Amino acid sequence: MKINRMLTAMVLSLSLAAPALAVADTLNLKANLLASTEVPPKASDGHGDLTATYDTSTKVLQWKVTYADLTGPASMAHFHGPAPAGKNAPVVIPIPMDKLPSPIEGQATLTPAQESDLLAGNWYFNVHTAKNPGGEIRGQVEQVK
């Protein structure tokens, strides 16, 4: 009888604690990369999409970027922040040269400050070319609701 009460208490305690253990989330993020959203806007048929996930427990951001119709080969690509749409900011995560061809895939572990800026919508991703060394296509990284 005593063992039954103890087991019941343990099960009840674990069931009450389970929501507290499940505070980590995997968040989905996206960005629509366009020449018109570069700062300043560019004349290009280039376009692309970024899809990403962010794990709030491990702090790992994983991404995949596809792009097409640029004025030439990609020469650089980066995550930038913190900046709202329409403003420029320094590079936060550079993409290595060997990862530039579409699709670009990668991951990085973020600091608390980077996480805060990313989740506030203050990061953007852009792709550069020789003709547009300041960036040819750009998109603000947003959480998918």
ABEGO torsion letter per residue (X at the ends): XAAAAAAAAAAAAAAAAAAAAAABBBBBBBBBBBAAABOBBBBBABBBBBBBBBBAAAGBBBBBBBBBGBABBBABBBBBOBBBBGBBBBBABBBBAAAABOBBBBBBBBBAAAAAAAAAGABBBBBBBAABAAEABBBBBBBBX
